[in-house]
Amino acid sequence: MATEILMPALSPTMEEGTLAKWLVKEGDTVQSGDLLAEIETDKATMEFEAVDEGVIGKILVAEGTEGVKVNSPIAIIGEEGEDMSAPATTAPKEAPASSNVAPAEASDATAPAKGYGKGDAPQKTAPASDGSRLFATPLARRIAKDKGLDLSQIKGSGPHGRIIKADVENAKPQEASAPAASATAPASAPAAAGTGPSTDQVIKMYEGRDFEEVKLDGMRKTIASRLVEAKQTVPHFYLRRDIELDALLKFRSQINKTLEPRGIKLSVNDFIIKACALALQQVPDANAVWAGDRVLSMKASDVAVAVAIEGGLFTPVLQDADTKSLSALSTQMKDLASRARDRKLAPHEYQGGSFAISNLGMFGIDNFDAIINPPHAAILAVGAGAKKPVVGEDGEIKVATVMSTTLSVDHRVIDGALGADLLNAIKANLEDPMGMLA
């Protein structure tokens, strides 16, 4: 029986994507797990695998097509010799525009129809906690069992709500055990990209002037939407402190000599990551995220670090950064940054975290104010270290290497005094680097 292969949602925020390349052609026979296509999301290019076996009867969307909506048909698969001009079975279409479901929520519910991770084929059913049937692939069930997760509390992103491998791998224990009511609470719709002059109005302003229109890709659209939303909805306030780096730079030079035989070279940024991770443990009330109608107090220090790439940025997350050595953090950060620039990060590697770091010091920027990335409660903006005159404890003027930092804070989660405690802890850690190893 012929069925439609639908455009998958390969990340929770994906609403549309680009069908970059077909890896099969009409008439090809495919098995479960075979690669069908490469899909460009707002963040990365990902491979799309088959779940069902059969013959590719018709390709509905040509490769290179942009703006393909999640859950829209892209191809038809069926048995050899079968008439595939009108498939007998189709998956549910997208909700109408008047639906109350927010785009991000809709994409979660209408994710991959005919391609998941390898091993995510055919589904099994079991009763959910409310007595309804629960759909999940065998691989998803096995991973959930190993992780001790309750499948009935995990939202499936496969067709008809089927739970697939990615859903279980990305689920957190607190998500799995949360009440069902909170899991089904409606998500707030993302803010519009702006309320200024329209495209036509702006173009008309520059009639007669030479310019070139640059089309926004998925990443730039997502950045625009999320940052407008953050500045409009998150009550930012800012705390600033100068941090003296001379002790850190001296210690870094010494430790890098001992690490040289292992091919490891620590950067100042590695120390900043460690200092922030430890500070979140030292000021645990600040290690939290905003969750709509509640605050989630996090136990581990999962720190996101902004990485500039061509056309945008990623914020890969270093989980459990407080428990990792400086050399381990350095190695992991280099790997994440490299794969971020190649757009090869998996969604779980750049989602989550409670705190972020944006370091523009390497570009010579003295200081700046960073925008919080929801649901994080804070982000540290790091400027360049520069030689400056400072007054010592004995009242004498000396020259020191000083780095300017600004902590942007979500006032819904962190109040002024608590934010000051967090920034002071970061400063103390960086000015006493030996203490971070104790």
N, C-alpha and C positions, 0 to 999 in steps of 0.2 A: 504494500500500500504506500503510495507516494506521500511524502510529508515535506513540509517547508523547513528549511534551515533558517533560523532567525539570527539577526544581529545580536551578539551577546553583550551583556554589561560586564566588562572586565575589571571594573573598579566601582566602589560604592557611589562615586560622584559622576560616573559616566552617563550621559544622556544621548550622545551621538558619537560617532567615530568615523574614521576613514578606512575604507577597505583598501589597504595599501597594495596587497598582492595576493592573487590566487595561487595556491600551490597544487591545485588540481584543475582539470578541465572537464568539459562535458563528455560523458561516456566513460570516465574513469571509475573503477571499482575501488571503494574505500572500506576499510575495516575500522572498528572501534579503536581510537587512539591515534589514527593517522592524522597528519597535519593537513588542514583544509586551506587556511589562509593566514595572512599576517594582518592584524588589526591595529591601527594607530588610535590610541585613546588620548585623553587630554594630557597624559603624563608619559606614556611609553608606547613602544611597539611590541605587541604580544602575539604569540602564536595561538591559533584557534584549532582545537582538536575535534575530531568526530567522535560521537557516542555510538550512533547506529552504523550498521554496515549496509552497503547497497551501492547503487550506481548513481553518479551525479547526472541527473537527467537534464537539468537546465540551470544555468547561472543567470540570476536575475539582476545582479548588481555588478557592473564592470569594475575591474581593479582601478584604483586611483580615485574612486568616487568619494567625495567628502560629504560630511553631514548626514551619514546614514543613521537613522534613528534606531535606538535600542528596541529590539523585539520586532523589527520590520523584516520581511522575508528577503533573503539574499540569494538563496538557491533552493533547488528541489532535489530530493534524494528518494529513490525507490528501487524496485526490483527490475532486473534486466528485461527489456521488452515491454515494460509497463508504459501506459500513456501517462505522461507527467505534465501535460498541458494544464490540468486542473487538479491539484492534489486533493485527495479525499479527506485528509485530516490537516487541520491548521491549528496553530497555537493562538491563544487569546491576543487580540490586538491591543495597542496602547489605550490607556484610559483617555476619554475625551478631554478637550481643553478645559471644560467646566468642572472637571473632577477636583475634589479637595485635596487629593494626594499631591504632595510637593514633588518636583522633578527628581530630587535625590532619592526620595522614598520610592518613587515609581521605578526608577532604574534598578533599585535593589530587588524589587518584586518581579522584574521582567528580564532577568539576566540570562546567561547562555542557554540556548535551546538545544543546540546540537554540538556543542563543544565545551569541554571542561578540562580538568587535569586528566592525565593518563590514568586509567583505572577507574574513572568515574562513570562506568557504564553499568548496565541497566539498573533501574531503581528497584528498591524494595519498599514495602509499606509496613507500618506498624501503627497502633493506636497512639495518638497524641494525648497530652494530659487532659484535654477537654473531651476526649472520646472520639475525635475525628481521626481520619487516616493520616499518617505522617509518612511523607515520601522522602527517601534518602538513598543514595547510592551505597553499595557495599563498602567501598573504600571510605566514604564519609563516616559510616557506622563504625568501622574498625578504628579510625583515627579518634573519633569521639570516645570510644571505649577506652583507648589507651590514655587519653587526656582526662578522663573522668568527667566528661561533659554530658549534660542532659540535652539530647537532641530536640526534645519538645520545646526547649527554650531558645533554640537557634533558628533564625529566620533564613529560609532557603532562598537562593538566588537563581535556581534553575527553573525550567518551565513548570508552570503550575505550582510554584513554591517548593520544588524539589531541593533538598539539602545536598550540596555537592562538596567535594574535597576542600575547595577554597573557603567555603563558609565555616567549616569546622576548624581549619588551620588558622583563620583570622579571628575566631571567637576567643574571648577572654573568659576566664572562670566566672568573674562577676557578672558578665553578660549572660552566660548560660544559666545562672541561678537566679537571675532577676525575675520579678513577677511578670507574668505574661502581659499584664495591663500596661506596664511601662514599655514593653517591647513594641506594643502596637500604638503607642501614643503618636499622634501625627507630628511629622517633622515640620519645622517652620520653613517656608518657601525661601529660597535664596533671593537676596536683594538684586535689583536690576543693576546693570553695569554702570548706570549713571542717569542723572535727570537734567543734564545740560542741554545745549542746542542739539537738534537732530542732525543726522548725517547730511541731509540736503542743505540745511541751514549753514553748517560749517563749510561745506564745499562751495556754497554760493559766496561766502565771505572772501574766498581766495580765487574768485574768477579772474582770469588774466594773469595769475601767478603760476610759475612752473612748479609742479609737484607730482609725486607718484603715490598712488594709493597702495598701501601695504595691507593685505588681507590678514585678519587675525586667525591664528591657528587655534586648536582646541586648548592648548596650554595657556596661551595669552588670554583667551576668553575666560578660562577658569580663574586665573590670577585676578583679572579685572573684577569679576563678580564677587569673589571671596574677600578681596581687600576692601571693596566698597561696603560689603556687608559688615566686615569687621569694624571699619571706622564709623559706620552708622549705628551699629547695635552694641558694640562693646565700649563701656565707659572707661577709656584709657586714662591713666595718670602716670607721671614720669618721675623717677628718682635717679639722681646722678651722683657718681663718686669717682674721684681720681684714685688710681691704684698704682703704687710704686712697684716696678718690675725688676729692680736690680738684683735682689736675692734670687728671684725666679730665673733670670737669665744666667746668673752664675751657676746655679744648681743644674739648669738644663745643659749647659756646656759640659759640666762634669759627668752627668749621667749619660749624655750622648757618646762620650768617649768610651764608656764601659759597654754601651750597646752597639758600637760600631762593628764589632766582629759578627754580630747577628744581623747586620744590614738594617737596623732600626734607627731612625732619627726622629726624635720627638720635636714637635712644633709647639709654639706658644699656645696655639689653639687646643692642642691635646691637654695642656694643663688647665685651660679655661673650662673645657668640658668636664674634667675631673673635679675642679673646684665647684662648679655649679651642681654637679651630681651629689657631692658631699653636702653642700649647703642645703639641698632639698631634704636631706636626712637630718641635718642639724636643726632645720626649721620646718618640721613635718607639716604644719598647718598650711604652709605655702605650696606644698606638693599636691596640687589639686587641679581639677578641671571643672568647667561649667557645663552642666548637663540639662539645660532648659529650665527645669523647675527644681533642680537640686544641684548640690556640689558633690563630686566624687573625690574622696580623699585617697590618693594613690599611695601605695606602700613602697614600690621600687622607684628608683630615679631613672626614668626613661627620657633621655635628652635628645631633642631634635636639633640638627645643625643645618643652617641654610647653605646650599651649594649652588653657585651660579652656573647655569648652562646656557648654551646658545638659545635665545628666544624666551628665557624664563628662569625658573629655579626649582629645585627640589629641596625638601627638608627631611633627609633620611634620619631615622631614629635609632639611637644607640640604647638598646634596652639594658637595664640593670647596670648602668654606667658607674654607679657608686661602688659596685663590687669588683670591677675590672681593673687590672693594672694599667698604668700609663702606656706601656708597650702594647697591650692588647687593644686599648682604645685607639691608639695610633694606627695599628694595622687594620682594624675594622673600619675606621674612618676613611682611610685611603682607599680601601676596597669599595665602600659605599659611594664615595665621591667619584671614583672612576666609572662605576657602573651607572651612576646618576647622569654623568655627562654623555654616556652612550645610550641613555634612556632604557636601561636594562634592569631597573629596579622592579621588584614585585610590589604590589600594593601594600602588603603588610610591612614592607621595609620603610615606607615613607608615611604611614598613617599611625596615629596614636601619639604617645608622649604627653607630658604635662608642662613642659618648659622648652624653650627654644633659644638658640644662640645665632646671632647674625653678626659676623665679623667682617667689617670693611676696612680694618686697619691695614691689611695687606695691600689695599689700594690707595693708601695715604690719607684716608679720611680721618679727621681729628675726632669728630663725634657726630652722632645722628640719633634720631628717634625711630625705632622700628615699630611696625604694626603687628599687633598680636595675631597669631594664627589660631582661630577658634578650633577646638574648645580649650586650647591652652590658657593658662591664667597669667602667664608672663613670658616676656622675651627680653634677652639681654643684648643690647647693641654695643659692639666693641669697636673702639677707635684705635688709631695707631699709637704705639709707644714712641715718645719723643723726649729728648733731653730738655729738662725744665729746671729753673731754680725753685727750691722748696726750703721751707724753714724747718730745721730739725728740732728734736725735742729739747735740745740744749739752747735753742734760740738762734743758732748759727745758720746762715744760708749755705746750702749745698746744692750740687747738681745731681739730679736723679732722673731715671727713665720713668716717665709717668704715662699711664694709659687711661684715657677717658672712657667711662662706661655709663650707659643709660639703661635703666630697667623700666620697660613699659609694663604696666600692671593692669589687670582687669579688676576694677573696684568691686564688682559683684562677688568676687572670690577672695581677694586679698585687700585688706585695709592698709592705710598708710604705715602704721607702726610695724605691721607684720611684713610689709614689703621692705621697709628699712632694715629689719632684722635679716631678711634674706640677702639683700645686697651687701650688708655688713659682713655676713658670713662668707660670701663669695670673695670679698676683698681680703678678709683675714686668711682664707685658704691660699689665695694667690701670693700674698706677701709673706707667707710662711710655707713654702712648697714642701719642705721636709715633713711638715706635719701631715700632709696629705698621704704620706706613705705609712704613717703610724697605724 
